[in-house]
Amino acid sequence: MKILTVCGMGFGTSLMVKMTIDDILKEVGFKADVEASDIGSVMGREFDLIVTSNDMENQISVSEDKIIYLKNMTSKQEIKEKLITFLNNNN
C-alpha cells in the first residue's frame, strides 16, 4: 500500500504526519510505503491513500474513498482512528 501525506509545501506538516502514520502502522503491524508530498506533486503519482488537512479539501481532486481529511494534523488519536477505519474497509 502507498500512502501520501500532503501539505502545502511537502515538508513540515506532511513529514510530521508521515512519521505519525509510520508509528501507527508499526503499532498495528501493517506495512505500507508512506511518503510526504506537497500539494503540487500529488497528481500523476500512484497512491492508495492520501492523508491531508481539511484545508486541502478543495485543492485535491481524487475519489473520496482514497483520501482522509484531518481536522488536527497533530492529533495522533484522530490520525489513528481514521487510518484504522480506512485499513479495515480496504483490506
PyMOL Python script that loads the backbone (N, CA, C, O; Angstrom):
from pymol import cmd

cmd.read_pdbstr("""\
ATOM      1  N   MET A   1       0.840  -1.176   0.000  1.00  0.00           N
ATOM      2  CA  MET A   1       0.000   0.000   0.000  1.00  0.00           C
ATOM      3  C   MET A   1       0.887   1.242   0.000  1.00  0.00           C
ATOM      4  O   MET A   1       1.913   1.282   0.680  1.00  0.00           O
ATOM      5  N   LYS A   2       0.489   2.241  -0.758  1.00  0.00           N
ATOM      6  CA  LYS A   2       1.216   3.507  -0.867  1.00  0.00           C
ATOM      7  C   LYS A   2       0.348   4.617  -0.266  1.00  0.00           C
ATOM      8  O   LYS A   2      -0.775   4.849  -0.715  1.00  0.00           O
ATOM      9  N   ILE A   3       0.880   5.299   0.751  1.00  0.00           N
ATOM     10  CA  ILE A   3       0.176   6.388   1.420  1.00  0.00           C
ATOM     11  C   ILE A   3       0.964   7.672   1.221  1.00  0.00           C
ATOM     12  O   ILE A   3       2.171   7.711   1.463  1.00  0.00           O
ATOM     13  N   LEU A   4       0.278   8.726   0.777  1.00  0.00           N
ATOM     14  CA  LEU A   4       0.888  10.047   0.655  1.00  0.00           C
ATOM     15  C   LEU A   4       0.323  10.950   1.737  1.00  0.00           C
ATOM     16  O   LEU A   4      -0.892  11.028   1.920  1.00  0.00           O
ATOM     17  N   THR A   5       1.208  11.631   2.452  1.00  0.00           N
ATOM     18  CA  THR A   5       0.775  12.679   3.371  1.00  0.00           C
ATOM     19  C   THR A   5       1.032  13.993   2.652  1.00  0.00           C
ATOM     20  O   THR A   5       2.119  14.210   2.118  1.00  0.00           O
ATOM     21  N   VAL A   6       0.037  14.869   2.637  1.00  0.00           N
ATOM     22  CA  VAL A   6       0.116  16.059   1.790  1.00  0.00           C
ATOM     23  C   VAL A   6      -0.131  17.326   2.593  1.00  0.00           C
ATOM     24  O   VAL A   6      -1.071  17.416   3.382  1.00  0.00           O
ATOM     25  N   CYS A   7       0.748  18.308   2.365  1.00  0.00           N
ATOM     26  CA  CYS A   7       0.540  19.661   2.878  1.00  0.00           C
ATOM     27  C   CYS A   7       0.958  20.635   1.774  1.00  0.00           C
ATOM     28  O   CYS A   7       1.341  20.212   0.684  1.00  0.00           O
ATOM     29  N   GLY A   8       0.886  21.896   2.048  1.00  0.00           N
ATOM     30  CA  GLY A   8       1.174  22.902   1.037  1.00  0.00           C
ATOM     31  C   GLY A   8       2.576  22.827   0.461  1.00  0.00           C
ATOM     32  O   GLY A   8       2.749  22.909  -0.755  1.00  0.00           O
ATOM     33  N   MET A   9       3.576  22.674   1.311  1.00  0.00           N
ATOM     34  CA  MET A   9       4.962  22.687   0.853  1.00  0.00           C
ATOM     35  C   MET A   9       5.600  21.299   0.768  1.00  0.00           C
ATOM     36  O   MET A   9       6.575  21.114   0.040  1.00  0.00           O
ATOM     37  N   GLY A  10       5.070  20.339   1.490  1.00  0.00           N
ATOM     38  CA  GLY A  10       5.585  18.977   1.387  1.00  0.00           C
ATOM     39  C   GLY A  10       6.651  18.591   2.371  1.00  0.00           C
ATOM     40  O   GLY A  10       7.194  17.490   2.282  1.00  0.00           O
ATOM     41  N   PHE A  11       6.976  19.463   3.317  1.00  0.00           N
ATOM     42  CA  PHE A  11       7.949  19.019   4.300  1.00  0.00           C
ATOM     43  C   PHE A  11       7.482  19.187   5.730  1.00  0.00           C
ATOM     44  O   PHE A  11       7.496  18.182   6.440  1.00  0.00           O
ATOM     45  N   GLY A  12       7.086  20.290   6.216  1.00  0.00           N
ATOM     46  CA  GLY A  12       6.734  20.461   7.623  1.00  0.00           C
ATOM     47  C   GLY A  12       5.645  19.542   8.123  1.00  0.00           C
ATOM     48  O   GLY A  12       5.923  18.513   8.737  1.00  0.00           O
ATOM     49  N   THR A  13       4.420  19.907   7.863  1.00  0.00           N
ATOM     50  CA  THR A  13       3.275  19.172   8.391  1.00  0.00           C
ATOM     51  C   THR A  13       3.175  17.776   7.800  1.00  0.00           C
ATOM     52  O   THR A  13       2.918  16.818   8.529  1.00  0.00           O
ATOM     53  N   SER A  14       3.369  17.644   6.513  1.00  0.00           N
ATOM     54  CA  SER A  14       3.231  16.316   5.897  1.00  0.00           C
ATOM     55  C   SER A  14       4.304  15.352   6.399  1.00  0.00           C
ATOM     56  O   SER A  14       4.049  14.153   6.514  1.00  0.00           O
ATOM     57  N   LEU A  15       5.489  15.854   6.697  1.00  0.00           N
ATOM     58  CA  LEU A  15       6.541  14.994   7.236  1.00  0.00           C
ATOM     59  C   LEU A  15       6.184  14.533   8.648  1.00  0.00           C
ATOM     60  O   LEU A  15       6.414  13.376   9.000  1.00  0.00           O
ATOM     61  N   MET A  16       5.624  15.433   9.454  1.00  0.00           N
ATOM     62  CA  MET A  16       5.201  15.084  10.804  1.00  0.00           C
ATOM     63  C   MET A  16       4.098  14.016  10.760  1.00  0.00           C
ATOM     64  O   MET A  16       4.135  13.054  11.528  1.00  0.00           O
ATOM     65  N   VAL A  17       3.118  14.187   9.861  1.00  0.00           N
ATOM     66  CA  VAL A  17       2.036  13.207   9.727  1.00  0.00           C
ATOM     67  C   VAL A  17       2.590  11.877   9.222  1.00  0.00           C
ATOM     68  O   VAL A  17       2.145  10.817   9.661  1.00  0.00           O
ATOM     69  N   LYS A  18       3.548  11.923   8.311  1.00  0.00           N
ATOM     70  CA  LYS A  18       4.191  10.696   7.818  1.00  0.00           C
ATOM     71  C   LYS A  18       4.802   9.912   8.973  1.00  0.00           C
ATOM     72  O   LYS A  18       4.615   8.699   9.069  1.00  0.00           O
ATOM     73  N   MET A  19       5.534  10.601   9.852  1.00  0.00           N
ATOM     74  CA  MET A  19       6.173   9.929  10.981  1.00  0.00           C
ATOM     75  C   MET A  19       5.130   9.348  11.934  1.00  0.00           C
ATOM     76  O   MET A  19       5.319   8.257  12.471  1.00  0.00           O
ATOM     77  N   THR A  20       4.031  10.072  12.142  1.00  0.00           N
ATOM     78  CA  THR A  20       2.948   9.570  12.993  1.00  0.00           C
ATOM     79  C   THR A  20       2.332   8.317  12.382  1.00  0.00           C
ATOM     80  O   THR A  20       2.098   7.333  13.085  1.00  0.00           O
ATOM     81  N   ILE A  21       2.070   8.347  11.083  1.00  0.00           N
ATOM     82  CA  ILE A  21       1.500   7.177  10.407  1.00  0.00           C
ATOM     83  C   ILE A  21       2.467   5.997  10.465  1.00  0.00           C
ATOM     84  O   ILE A  21       2.041   4.863  10.682  1.00  0.00           O
ATOM     85  N   ASP A  22       3.762   6.250  10.273  1.00  0.00           N
ATOM     86  CA  ASP A  22       4.754   5.176  10.383  1.00  0.00           C
ATOM     87  C   ASP A  22       4.668   4.514  11.760  1.00  0.00           C
ATOM     88  O   ASP A  22       4.703   3.288  11.860  1.00  0.00           O
ATOM     89  N   ASP A  23       4.557   5.321  12.820  1.00  0.00           N
ATOM     90  CA  ASP A  23       4.442   4.792  14.186  1.00  0.00           C
ATOM     91  C   ASP A  23       3.173   3.963  14.356  1.00  0.00           C
ATOM     92  O   ASP A  23       3.210   2.876  14.933  1.00  0.00           O
ATOM     93  N   ILE A  24       2.053   4.475  13.855  1.00  0.00           N
ATOM     94  CA  ILE A  24       0.770   3.766  13.973  1.00  0.00           C
ATOM     95  C   ILE A  24       0.825   2.438  13.231  1.00  0.00           C
ATOM     96  O   ILE A  24       0.389   1.413  13.755  1.00  0.00           O
ATOM     97  N   LEU A  25       1.356   2.451  12.021  1.00  0.00           N
ATOM     98  CA  LEU A  25       1.446   1.216  11.238  1.00  0.00           C
ATOM     99  C   LEU A  25       2.311   0.178  11.946  1.00  0.00           C
ATOM    100  O   LEU A  25       2.003  -1.014  11.925  1.00  0.00           O
ATOM    101  N   LYS A  26       3.391   0.635  12.570  1.00  0.00           N
ATOM    102  CA  LYS A  26       4.253  -0.274  13.324  1.00  0.00           C
ATOM    103  C   LYS A  26       3.491  -0.865  14.512  1.00  0.00           C
ATOM    104  O   LYS A  26       3.597  -2.060  14.788  1.00  0.00           O
ATOM    105  N   GLU A  27       2.721  -0.022  15.216  1.00  0.00           N
ATOM    106  CA  GLU A  27       1.929  -0.477  16.367  1.00  0.00           C
ATOM    107  C   GLU A  27       0.939  -1.571  15.981  1.00  0.00           C
ATOM    108  O   GLU A  27       0.763  -2.543  16.716  1.00  0.00           O
ATOM    109  N   VAL A  28       0.295  -1.411  14.834  1.00  0.00           N
ATOM    110  CA  VAL A  28      -0.758  -2.355  14.433  1.00  0.00           C
ATOM    111  C   VAL A  28      -0.236  -3.472  13.527  1.00  0.00           C
ATOM    112  O   VAL A  28      -0.997  -4.356  13.133  1.00  0.00           O
ATOM    113  N   GLY A  29       1.050  -3.436  13.197  1.00  0.00           N
ATOM    114  CA  GLY A  29       1.650  -4.499  12.400  1.00  0.00           C
ATOM    115  C   GLY A  29       1.261  -4.490  10.935  1.00  0.00           C
ATOM    116  O   GLY A  29       1.138  -5.546  10.315  1.00  0.00           O
ATOM    117  N   PHE A  30       1.066  -3.302  10.378  1.00  0.00           N
ATOM    118  CA  PHE A  30       0.693  -3.177   8.970  1.00  0.00           C
ATOM    119  C   PHE A  30       1.844  -2.530   8.217  1.00  0.00           C
ATOM    120  O   PHE A  30       2.430  -1.558   8.693  1.00  0.00           O
ATOM    121  N   LYS A  31       2.168  -3.058   7.055  1.00  0.00           N
ATOM    122  CA  LYS A  31       3.255  -2.494   6.250  1.00  0.00           C
ATOM    123  C   LYS A  31       2.694  -1.647   5.120  1.00  0.00           C
ATOM    124  O   LYS A  31       1.765  -2.050   4.419  1.00  0.00           O
ATOM    125  N   ALA A  32       3.280  -0.463   4.957  1.00  0.00           N
ATOM    126  CA  ALA A  32       2.903   0.433   3.865  1.00  0.00           C
ATOM    127  C   ALA A  32       4.073   1.356   3.577  1.00  0.00           C
ATOM    128  O   ALA A  32       4.908   1.610   4.445  1.00  0.00           O
ATOM    129  N   ASP A  33       4.125   1.845   2.371  1.00  0.00           N
ATOM    130  CA  ASP A  33       5.110   2.837   1.961  1.00  0.00           C
ATOM    131  C   ASP A  33       4.465   4.202   2.158  1.00  0.00           C
ATOM    132  O   ASP A  33       3.482   4.526   1.492  1.00  0.00           O
ATOM    133  N   VAL A  34       5.014   5.008   3.073  1.00  0.00           N
ATOM    134  CA  VAL A  34       4.436   6.313   3.391  1.00  0.00           C
ATOM    135  C   VAL A  34       5.414   7.397   2.949  1.00  0.00           C
ATOM    136  O   VAL A  34       6.591   7.363   3.309  1.00  0.00           O
ATOM    137  N   GLU A  35       4.922   8.361   2.167  1.00  0.00           N
ATOM    138  CA  GLU A  35       5.754   9.457   1.675  1.00  0.00           C
ATOM    139  C   GLU A  35       5.085  10.791   1.943  1.00  0.00           C
ATOM    140  O   GLU A  35       3.866  10.919   1.833  1.00  0.00           O
ATOM    141  N   ALA A  36       5.892  11.786   2.297  1.00  0.00           N
ATOM    142  CA  ALA A  36       5.409  13.161   2.434  1.00  0.00           C
ATOM    143  C   ALA A  36       5.472  13.828   1.063  1.00  0.00           C
ATOM    144  O   ALA A  36       6.409  13.606   0.296  1.00  0.00           O
ATOM    145  N   SER A  37       4.463  14.650   0.764  1.00  0.00           N
ATOM    146  CA  SER A  37       4.383  15.289  -0.550  1.00  0.00           C
ATOM    147  C   SER A  37       3.784  16.682  -0.428  1.00  0.00           C
ATOM    148  O   SER A  37       3.053  16.983   0.516  1.00  0.00           O
ATOM    149  N   ASP A  38       4.107  17.522  -1.402  1.00  0.00           N
ATOM    150  CA  ASP A  38       3.462  18.832  -1.482  1.00  0.00           C
ATOM    151  C   ASP A  38       2.231  18.717  -2.370  1.00  0.00           C
ATOM    152  O   ASP A  38       2.092  17.763  -3.136  1.00  0.00           O
ATOM    153  N   ILE A  39       1.351  19.682  -2.263  1.00  0.00           N
ATOM    154  CA  ILE A  39       0.076  19.666  -2.976  1.00  0.00           C
ATOM    155  C   ILE A  39       0.264  19.604  -4.497  1.00  0.00           C
ATOM    156  O   ILE A  39      -0.522  18.957  -5.190  1.00  0.00           O
ATOM    157  N   GLY A  40       1.280  20.261  -5.010  1.00  0.00           N
ATOM    158  CA  GLY A  40       1.504  20.307  -6.450  1.00  0.00           C
ATOM    159  C   GLY A  40       2.018  19.011  -7.049  1.00  0.00           C
ATOM    160  O   GLY A  40       1.957  18.826  -8.264  1.00  0.00           O
ATOM    161  N   SER A  41       2.520  18.117  -6.221  1.00  0.00           N
ATOM    162  CA  SER A  41       3.109  16.871  -6.720  1.00  0.00           C
ATOM    163  C   SER A  41       2.182  15.669  -6.629  1.00  0.00           C
ATOM    164  O   SER A  41       2.567  14.568  -7.021  1.00  0.00           O
ATOM    165  N   VAL A  42       0.985  15.854  -6.128  1.00  0.00           N
ATOM    166  CA  VAL A  42       0.078  14.724  -5.914  1.00  0.00           C
ATOM    167  C   VAL A  42      -0.403  14.116  -7.219  1.00  0.00           C
ATOM    168  O   VAL A  42      -0.325  12.902  -7.410  1.00  0.00           O
ATOM    169  N   MET A  43      -0.894  14.946  -8.108  1.00  0.00           N
ATOM    170  CA  MET A  43      -1.442  14.429  -9.355  1.00  0.00           C
ATOM    171  C   MET A  43      -0.327  13.802 -10.188  1.00  0.00           C
ATOM    172  O   MET A  43       0.774  14.343 -10.285  1.00  0.00           O
ATOM    173  N   GLY A  44      -0.627  12.674 -10.774  1.00  0.00           N
ATOM    174  CA  GLY A  44       0.361  11.958 -11.557  1.00  0.00           C
ATOM    175  C   GLY A  44       1.136  10.932 -10.756  1.00  0.00           C
ATOM    176  O   GLY A  44       1.916  10.167 -11.323  1.00  0.00           O
ATOM    177  N   ARG A  45       0.936  10.902  -9.443  1.00  0.00           N
ATOM    178  CA  ARG A  45       1.617   9.916  -8.604  1.00  0.00           C
ATOM    179  C   ARG A  45       0.659   8.779  -8.292  1.00  0.00           C
ATOM    180  O   ARG A  45      -0.554   8.975  -8.204  1.00  0.00           O
ATOM    181  N   GLU A  46       1.212   7.608  -8.130  1.00  0.00           N
ATOM    182  CA  GLU A  46       0.391   6.459  -7.759  1.00  0.00           C
ATOM    183  C   GLU A  46       0.299   6.384  -6.245  1.00  0.00           C
ATOM    184  O   GLU A  46       1.294   6.556  -5.540  1.00  0.00           O
ATOM    185  N   PHE A  47      -0.910   6.125  -5.752  1.00  0.00           N
ATOM    186  CA  PHE A  47      -1.130   6.018  -4.315  1.00  0.00           C
ATOM    187  C   PHE A  47      -2.424   5.264  -4.067  1.00  0.00           C
ATOM    188  O   PHE A  47      -3.297   5.173  -4.930  1.00  0.00           O
ATOM    189  N   ASP A  48      -2.520   4.728  -2.859  1.00  0.00           N
ATOM    190  CA  ASP A  48      -3.755   4.085  -2.420  1.00  0.00           C
ATOM    191  C   ASP A  48      -4.540   4.996  -1.486  1.00  0.00           C
ATOM    192  O   ASP A  48      -5.760   4.878  -1.368  1.00  0.00           O
ATOM    193  N   LEU A  49      -3.827   5.908  -0.820  1.00  0.00           N
ATOM    194  CA  LEU A  49      -4.456   6.784   0.159  1.00  0.00           C
ATOM    195  C   LEU A  49      -3.687   8.088   0.261  1.00  0.00           C
ATOM    196  O   LEU A  49      -2.456   8.105   0.223  1.00  0.00           O
ATOM    197  N   ILE A  50      -4.434   9.184   0.393  1.00  0.00           N
ATOM    198  CA  ILE A  50      -3.861  10.494   0.717  1.00  0.00           C
ATOM    199  C   ILE A  50      -4.368  10.880   2.096  1.00  0.00           C
ATOM    200  O   ILE A  50      -5.551  10.721   2.399  1.00  0.00           O
ATOM    201  N   VAL A  51      -3.468  11.389   2.932  1.00  0.00           N
ATOM    202  CA  VAL A  51      -3.841  11.930   4.239  1.00  0.00           C
ATOM    203  C   VAL A  51      -3.440  13.397   4.229  1.00  0.00           C
ATOM    204  O   VAL A  51      -2.275  13.726   4.004  1.00  0.00           O
ATOM    205  N   THR A  52      -4.408  14.280   4.474  1.00  0.00           N
ATOM    206  CA  THR A  52      -4.162  15.717   4.406  1.00  0.00           C
ATOM    207  C   THR A  52      -5.110  16.454   5.346  1.00  0.00           C
ATOM    208  O   THR A  52      -5.932  15.832   6.020  1.00  0.00           O
ATOM    209  N   SER A  53      -4.996  17.756   5.389  1.00  0.00           N
ATOM    210  CA  SER A  53      -5.852  18.557   6.271  1.00  0.00           C
ATOM    211  C   SER A  53      -7.153  18.936   5.577  1.00  0.00           C
ATOM    212  O   SER A  53      -7.257  18.906   4.351  1.00  0.00           O
ATOM    213  N   ASN A  54      -8.140  19.292   6.388  1.00  0.00           N
ATOM    214  CA  ASN A  54      -9.417  19.775   5.852  1.00  0.00           C
ATOM    215  C   ASN A  54      -9.210  20.968   4.923  1.00  0.00           C
ATOM    216  O   ASN A  54      -9.990  21.176   3.994  1.00  0.00           O
ATOM    217  N   ASP A  55      -8.163  21.751   5.172  1.00  0.00           N
ATOM    218  CA  ASP A  55      -7.885  22.943   4.367  1.00  0.00           C
ATOM    219  C   ASP A  55      -7.602  22.611   2.903  1.00  0.00           C
ATOM    220  O   ASP A  55      -7.761  23.467   2.033  1.00  0.00           O
ATOM    221  N   MET A  56      -7.192  21.401   2.631  1.00  0.00           N
ATOM    222  CA  MET A  56      -6.832  20.995   1.267  1.00  0.00           C
ATOM    223  C   MET A  56      -8.006  20.391   0.500  1.00  0.00           C
ATOM    224  O   MET A  56      -7.846  19.981  -0.650  1.00  0.00           O
ATOM    225  N   GLU A  57      -9.175  20.333   1.118  1.00  0.00           N
ATOM    226  CA  GLU A  57     -10.314  19.623   0.527  1.00  0.00           C
ATOM    227  C   GLU A  57     -10.653  20.087  -0.884  1.00  0.00           C
ATOM    228  O   GLU A  57     -10.960  19.259  -1.741  1.00  0.00           O
ATOM    229  N   ASN A  58     -10.606  21.379  -1.144  1.00  0.00           N
ATOM    230  CA  ASN A  58     -10.950  21.901  -2.469  1.00  0.00           C
ATOM    231  C   ASN A  58      -9.766  21.943  -3.431  1.00  0.00           C
ATOM    232  O   ASN A  58      -9.910  22.378  -4.573  1.00  0.00           O
ATOM    233  N   GLN A  59      -8.600  21.495  -2.975  1.00  0.00           N
ATOM    234  CA  GLN A  59      -7.401  21.578  -3.799  1.00  0.00           C
ATOM    235  C   GLN A  59      -6.934  20.233  -4.352  1.00  0.00           C
ATOM    236  O   GLN A  59      -6.046  20.184  -5.202  1.00  0.00           O
ATOM    237  N   ILE A  60      -7.532  19.141  -3.870  1.00  0.00           N
ATOM    238  CA  ILE A  60      -7.134  17.809  -4.312  1.00  0.00           C
ATOM    239  C   ILE A  60      -8.347  17.128  -4.924  1.00  0.00           C
ATOM    240  O   ILE A  60      -9.386  16.986  -4.279  1.00  0.00           O
ATOM    241  N   SER A  61      -8.205  16.711  -6.170  1.00  0.00           N
ATOM    242  CA  SER A  61      -9.313  16.055  -6.873  1.00  0.00           C
ATOM    243  C   SER A  61      -9.051  14.563  -6.998  1.00  0.00           C
ATOM    244  O   SER A  61      -8.498  14.095  -7.993  1.00  0.00           O
ATOM    245  N   VAL A  62      -9.456  13.827  -5.972  1.00  0.00           N
ATOM    246  CA  VAL A  62      -9.356  12.368  -6.002  1.00  0.00           C
ATOM    247  C   VAL A  62     -10.644  11.788  -5.433  1.00  0.00           C
ATOM    248  O   VAL A  62     -11.428  12.489  -4.793  1.00  0.00           O
ATOM    249  N   SER A  63     -10.844  10.526  -5.670  1.00  0.00           N
ATOM    250  CA  SER A  63     -12.022   9.833  -5.160  1.00  0.00           C
ATOM    251  C   SER A  63     -12.070   9.926  -3.633  1.00  0.00           C
ATOM    252  O   SER A  63     -11.049   9.772  -2.964  1.00  0.00           O
ATOM    253  N   GLU A  64     -13.257  10.177  -3.093  1.00  0.00           N
ATOM    254  CA  GLU A  64     -13.428  10.323  -1.643  1.00  0.00           C
ATOM    255  C   GLU A  64     -12.991   9.087  -0.866  1.00  0.00           C
ATOM    256  O   GLU A  64     -12.635   9.191   0.308  1.00  0.00           O
ATOM    257  N   ASP A  65     -13.014   7.920  -1.502  1.00  0.00           N
ATOM    258  CA  ASP A  65     -12.613   6.707  -0.789  1.00  0.00           C
ATOM    259  C   ASP A  65     -11.094   6.525  -0.760  1.00  0.00           C
ATOM    260  O   ASP A  65     -10.601   5.532  -0.223  1.00  0.00           O
ATOM    261  N   LYS A  66     -10.347   7.480  -1.335  1.00  0.00           N
ATOM    262  CA  LYS A  66      -8.885   7.404  -1.343  1.00  0.00           C
ATOM    263  C   LYS A  66      -8.242   8.546  -0.567  1.00  0.00           C
ATOM    264  O   LYS A  66      -7.052   8.817  -0.730  1.00  0.00           O
ATOM    265  N   ILE A  67      -9.030   9.221   0.285  1.00  0.00           N
ATOM    266  CA  ILE A  67      -8.478  10.375   0.986  1.00  0.00           C
ATOM    267  C   ILE A  67      -9.029  10.457   2.405  1.00  0.00           C
ATOM    268  O   ILE A  67     -10.204  10.185   2.652  1.00  0.00           O
ATOM    269  N   ILE A  68      -8.157  10.836   3.323  1.00  0.00           N
ATOM    270  CA  ILE A  68      -8.539  11.113   4.706  1.00  0.00           C
ATOM    271  C   ILE A  68      -8.246  12.580   4.959  1.00  0.00           C
ATOM    272  O   ILE A  68      -7.120  13.042   4.773  1.00  0.00           O
ATOM    273  N   TYR A  69      -9.271  13.310   5.387  1.00  0.00           N
ATOM    274  CA  TYR A  69      -9.104  14.708   5.773  1.00  0.00           C
ATOM    275  C   TYR A  69      -9.022  14.787   7.288  1.00  0.00           C
ATOM    276  O   TYR A  69      -9.837  14.193   7.994  1.00  0.00           O
ATOM    277  N   LEU A  70      -8.033  15.522   7.784  1.00  0.00           N
ATOM    278  CA  LEU A  70      -7.830  15.668   9.221  1.00  0.00           C
ATOM    279  C   LEU A  70      -8.189  17.070   9.684  1.00  0.00           C
ATOM    280  O   LEU A  70      -7.839  18.055   9.034  1.00  0.00           O
ATOM    281  N   LYS A  71      -8.886  17.157  10.806  1.00  0.00           N
ATOM    282  CA  LYS A  71      -9.152  18.453  11.436  1.00  0.00           C
ATOM    283  C   LYS A  71      -7.900  18.951  12.132  1.00  0.00           C
ATOM    284  O   LYS A  71      -7.580  20.139  12.085  1.00  0.00           O
ATOM    285  N   ASN A  72      -7.185  18.019  12.790  1.00  0.00           N
ATOM    286  CA  ASN A  72      -5.997  18.367  13.559  1.00  0.00           C
ATOM    287  C   ASN A  72      -4.848  17.467  13.117  1.00  0.00           C
ATOM    288  O   ASN A  72      -4.787  16.296  13.489  1.00  0.00           O
ATOM    289  N   MET A  73      -3.956  18.015  12.334  1.00  0.00           N
ATOM    290  CA  MET A  73      -2.845  17.240  11.774  1.00  0.00           C
ATOM    291  C   MET A  73      -1.858  16.768  12.845  1.00  0.00           C
ATOM    292  O   MET A  73      -1.017  15.913  12.569  1.00  0.00           O
ATOM    293  N   THR A  74      -1.948  17.310  14.060  1.00  0.00           N
ATOM    294  CA  THR A  74      -1.038  16.898  15.129  1.00  0.00           C
ATOM    295  C   THR A  74      -1.669  15.879  16.072  1.00  0.00           C
ATOM    296  O   THR A  74      -1.021  15.436  17.020  1.00  0.00           O
ATOM    297  N   SER A  75      -2.907  15.507  15.829  1.00  0.00           N
ATOM    298  CA  SER A  75      -3.616  14.576  16.713  1.00  0.00           C
ATOM    299  C   SER A  75      -3.368  13.130  16.294  1.00  0.00           C
ATOM    300  O   SER A  75      -3.928  12.652  15.307  1.00  0.00           O
ATOM    301  N   LYS A  76      -2.520  12.441  17.056  1.00  0.00           N
ATOM    302  CA  LYS A  76      -2.265  11.029  16.756  1.00  0.00           C
ATOM    303  C   LYS A  76      -3.555  10.225  16.880  1.00  0.00           C
ATOM    304  O   LYS A  76      -3.778   9.287  16.115  1.00  0.00           O
ATOM    305  N   GLN A  77      -4.401  10.584  17.834  1.00  0.00           N
ATOM    306  CA  GLN A  77      -5.664   9.862  18.023  1.00  0.00           C
ATOM    307  C   GLN A  77      -6.552   9.973  16.782  1.00  0.00           C
ATOM    308  O   GLN A  77      -7.088   8.969  16.314  1.00  0.00           O
ATOM    309  N   GLU A  78      -6.709  11.187  16.247  1.00  0.00           N
ATOM    310  CA  GLU A  78      -7.538  11.363  15.047  1.00  0.00           C
ATOM    311  C   GLU A  78      -6.945  10.610  13.861  1.00  0.00           C
ATOM    312  O   GLU A  78      -7.661   9.930  13.127  1.00  0.00           O
ATOM    313  N   ILE A  79      -5.633  10.736  13.681  1.00  0.00           N
ATOM    314  CA  ILE A  79      -4.966  10.049  12.571  1.00  0.00           C
ATOM    315  C   ILE A  79      -5.160   8.541  12.697  1.00  0.00           C
ATOM    316  O   ILE A  79      -5.493   7.867  11.722  1.00  0.00           O
ATOM    317  N   LYS A  80      -4.950   8.016  13.905  1.00  0.00           N
ATOM    318  CA  LYS A  80      -5.061   6.569  14.118  1.00  0.00           C
ATOM    319  C   LYS A  80      -6.480   6.078  13.858  1.00  0.00           C
ATOM    320  O   LYS A  80      -6.670   5.076  13.170  1.00  0.00           O
ATOM    321  N   GLU A  81      -7.478   6.772  14.401  1.00  0.00           N
ATOM    322  CA  GLU A  81      -8.872   6.352  14.210  1.00  0.00           C
ATOM    323  C   GLU A  81      -9.247   6.312  12.730  1.00  0.00           C
ATOM    324  O   GLU A  81      -9.842   5.340  12.262  1.00  0.00           O
ATOM    325  N   LYS A  82      -8.901   7.361  12.003  1.00  0.00           N
ATOM    326  CA  LYS A  82      -9.274   7.434  10.590  1.00  0.00           C
ATOM    327  C   LYS A  82      -8.463   6.457   9.743  1.00  0.00           C
ATOM    328  O   LYS A  82      -8.988   5.867   8.798  1.00  0.00           O
ATOM    329  N   LEU A  83      -7.195   6.288  10.076  1.00  0.00           N
ATOM    330  CA  LEU A  83      -6.347   5.355   9.331  1.00  0.00           C
ATOM    331  C   LEU A  83      -6.802   3.912   9.545  1.00  0.00           C
ATOM    332  O   LEU A  83      -6.902   3.148   8.584  1.00  0.00           O
ATOM    333  N   ILE A  84      -7.076   3.534  10.785  1.00  0.00           N
ATOM    334  CA  ILE A  84      -7.526   2.171  11.079  1.00  0.00           C
ATOM    335  C   ILE A  84      -8.858   1.891  10.384  1.00  0.00           C
ATOM    336  O   ILE A  84      -9.057   0.805   9.839  1.00  0.00           O
ATOM    337  N   THR A  85      -9.765   2.858  10.400  1.00  0.00           N
ATOM    338  CA  THR A  85     -11.042   2.694   9.699  1.00  0.00           C
ATOM    339  C   THR A  85     -10.803   2.456   8.215  1.00  0.00           C
ATOM    340  O   THR A  85     -11.411   1.567   7.620  1.00  0.00           O
ATOM    341  N   PHE A  86      -9.913   3.252   7.614  1.00  0.00           N
ATOM    342  CA  PHE A  86      -9.597   3.073   6.193  1.00  0.00           C
ATOM    343  C   PHE A  86      -9.023   1.680   5.937  1.00  0.00           C
ATOM    344  O   PHE A  86      -9.460   0.983   5.021  1.00  0.00           O
ATOM    345  N   LEU A  87      -8.048   1.278   6.745  1.00  0.00           N
ATOM    346  CA  LEU A  87      -7.407  -0.024   6.544  1.00  0.00           C
ATOM    347  C   LEU A  87      -8.412  -1.164   6.689  1.00  0.00           C
ATOM    348  O   LEU A  87      -8.387  -2.117   5.910  1.00  0.00           O
ATOM    349  N   ASN A  88      -9.292  -1.072   7.678  1.00  0.00           N
ATOM    350  CA  ASN A  88     -10.303  -2.113   7.883  1.00  0.00           C
ATOM    351  C   ASN A  88     -11.280  -2.196   6.713  1.00  0.00           C
ATOM    352  O   ASN A  88     -11.753  -3.281   6.375  1.00  0.00           O
ATOM    353  N   ASN A  89     -11.578  -1.071   6.101  1.00  0.00           N
ATOM    354  CA  ASN A  89     -12.533  -1.038   4.991  1.00  0.00           C
ATOM    355  C   ASN A  89     -11.909  -1.356   3.637  1.00  0.00           C
ATOM    356  O   ASN A  89     -12.629  -1.595   2.667  1.00  0.00           O
ATOM    357  N   ASN A  90     -10.581  -1.362   3.560  1.00  0.00           N
ATOM    358  CA  ASN A  90      -9.920  -1.515   2.264  1.00  0.00           C
ATOM    359  C   ASN A  90      -8.928  -2.669   2.199  1.00  0.00           C
ATOM    360  O   ASN A  90      -8.106  -2.723   1.285  1.00  0.00           O
ATOM    361  N   ASN A  91      -8.993  -3.575   3.136  1.00  0.00           N
ATOM    362  CA  ASN A  91      -8.093  -4.745   3.102  1.00  0.00           C
ATOM    363  C   ASN A  91      -8.851  -6.013   3.385  1.00  0.00           C
ATOM    364  O   ASN A  91      -8.262  -7.094   3.398  1.00  0.00           O
TER     365      ASN A  91
END
""", "prot")
cmd.dss("prot")
cmd.show_as("cartoon", "prot")
cmd.util.cbc("prot")
cmd.orient("prot")
